[in-house]
Amino acid sequence: MLLIGKKNIASPFILAPLAGYSDLPFRLLCREYGAALVVSEMISCHGLMYDQQKTIRMLASNPSEHPVSFQLFGADPESMAKATAVLNNYSPDFIDINMGCPARKVTKKGAGSALMKDIKLAEKILLAVISQSNVPVTVKTRAGIDKKNTTAIDFAKMSENCGAAAITIHGRTWSQGFRGTADWGIVSEVKKSVTIPVIGNGDVTSHLQGLLRMEESGCDGIMIGRAALGNPWVFQPEGRPGNMRNILPAVIRHLELMENYLDTDRQLAYIRNHTGRYFSTFTGSSQIRKTIYACPDFHELKSFISSLTT
Ligand SMILES: Cc1cc2nc3c(=O)[nH]c(=O)nc-3n(C[C@H](O)[C@H](O)[C@H](O)COP(=O)(O)O)c2cc1C
């Protein structure tokens, strides 16, 4: 069990924010398969402030996905405070602040990883969000700017002092992007330096590995991102089923959730991408993926997947 603020999270396993992937259908699926908390894709504070429809669509939620955290990104404390006031209306259980995204379109405006270069600004942002938020606020950051400039410990202490309810550390640096491996030593160091819950993140590919990482680092929670794609069983001790017959119910459920919550005609490329990911480890899987990518519409895709069950 994990306690964040006053909220009990049933297990330490959390679905990471994944831009382009961790939308409502995928979050619901991961909750059904054992993720105890799910985090939205990063949401632009400006998009919220200016009521941009693309951003507002990202706030789609459903009672059965709770607890859910909505993640905000931005670099201006005042805008972040205003965006928080908007987020309150959508009743998340937590608001997370992105202080680790290395994407150029985010960092060039001073947000995400770029905040690691300006801890004072990061502090102002955190205080501004906390001042407006109806729910506990958490921070997600990286090990540091590069190998020589580790910022995670300073960020964790600053976050704790400001009143953040938890901190997530992805054990890569900004300069690493997604290359190399995550350094879990930094997760242990952060854990030793604060009393708020520390959530470790980076390269966890199974439930068992998550438990081992917790034991080694002493961290309180495990966040899993890429390994959950096409594999919601990563949140379960038994892991991914070894045969196609047991994989298909998850694919069919995911398609059903996408049908319920997405505009399936417009999002076909996205749906094919999610669906194709379930079929990476079986003989004949490349032919299945080819067929998925060739499906002209959602209904044909759905009937193709159903045909695999027979
Ligand atoms: C496609 C993709 C999108 C991501 N989007 C976000 C995001 O919106 N916010 C964020 O804080 N991190 C984002 N991340 C980083 C992940 O949350 C996570 O920190 C990183 O992938 C390491 O964890 P993993 O090895 O379990 O994937 C993203 C990563 C990927 C691969």
The ligand as an SDF file (V2000), in Angstrom:
LIG
                    3D

 31 33  0  0  0  0  0  0  0  0999 V2000
    5.9210    8.0830  -25.4590 C   0  0  0  0  0  0  0  0  0  0  0  0
    6.2710    8.6560  -24.1220 C   0  0  0  0  0  0  0  0  0  0  0  0
    5.5440    9.7110  -23.6160 C   0  0  0  0  0  0  0  0  0  0  0  0
    5.8500   10.2590  -22.3610 C   0  0  0  0  0  0  0  0  0  0  0  0
    5.0920   11.2840  -21.8750 N   0  0  0  0  0  0  0  0  0  0  0  0
    5.3570   11.7860  -20.6390 C   0  0  0  0  0  0  0  0  0  0  0  0
    4.5310   12.8060  -20.0840 C   0  0  0  0  0  0  0  0  0  0  0  0
    3.5360   13.2420  -20.6720 O   0  0  0  0  0  0  0  0  0  0  0  0
    4.8700   13.2820  -18.8540 N   0  0  0  0  0  0  0  0  0  0  0  0
    5.9540   12.7970  -18.1520 C   0  0  0  0  0  0  0  0  0  0  0  0
    6.2110   13.2510  -17.0310 O   0  0  0  0  0  0  0  0  0  0  0  0
    6.7230   11.8260  -18.6530 N   0  0  0  0  0  0  0  0  0  0  0  0
    6.4470   11.3020  -19.8590 C   0  0  0  0  0  0  0  0  0  0  0  0
    7.1950   10.2790  -20.3400 N   0  0  0  0  0  0  0  0  0  0  0  0
    8.2210    9.6640  -19.4770 C   0  0  0  0  0  0  0  0  0  0  0  0
    7.6190    8.4560  -18.7340 C   0  0  0  0  0  0  0  0  0  0  0  0
    6.5810    8.8630  -17.8760 O   0  0  0  0  0  0  0  0  0  0  0  0
    8.6910    7.7310  -17.9060 C   0  0  0  0  0  0  0  0  0  0  0  0
    9.2410    8.6330  -16.9910 O   0  0  0  0  0  0  0  0  0  0  0  0
    9.8090    7.1710  -18.7760 C   0  0  0  0  0  0  0  0  0  0  0  0
    9.3020    6.5500  -19.9370 O   0  0  0  0  0  0  0  0  0  0  0  0
   10.6460    6.1420  -17.9940 C   0  0  0  0  0  0  0  0  0  0  0  0
    9.8470    5.1040  -17.5040 O   0  0  0  0  0  0  0  0  0  0  0  0
    9.7190    3.6810  -18.2670 P   0  0  0  0  0  0  0  0  0  0  0  0
   11.1300    3.1520  -18.4510 O   0  0  0  0  0  0  0  0  0  0  0  0
    8.9090    2.8370  -17.3310 O   0  0  0  0  0  0  0  0  0  0  0  0
    9.0570    3.9440  -19.5730 O   0  0  0  0  0  0  0  0  0  0  0  0
    6.9340    9.7360  -21.5970 C   0  0  0  0  0  0  0  0  0  0  0  0
    7.6790    8.6800  -22.1160 C   0  0  0  0  0  0  0  0  0  0  0  0
    7.3720    8.1370  -23.3520 C   0  0  0  0  0  0  0  0  0  0  0  0
    8.1700    6.9760  -23.8700 C   0  0  0  0  0  0  0  0  0  0  0  0
  1  2  1  0
  2  3  1  0
  2 30  2  0
  3  4  2  0
  4  5  1  0
  4 28  1  0
  5  6  2  0
  6  7  1  0
  6 13  1  0
  7  8  2  0
  7  9  1  0
  9 10  1  0
 10 11  2  0
 10 12  1  0
 12 13  2  0
 13 14  1  0
 14 15  1  0
 14 28  1  0
 15 16  1  0
 16 17  1  0
 16 18  1  0
 18 19  1  0
 18 20  1  0
 20 21  1  0
 20 22  1  0
 22 23  1  0
 23 24  1  0
 24 25  2  0
 24 26  1  0
 24 27  1  0
 28 29  2  0
 29 30  1  0
 30 31  1  0
M  END
$$$$
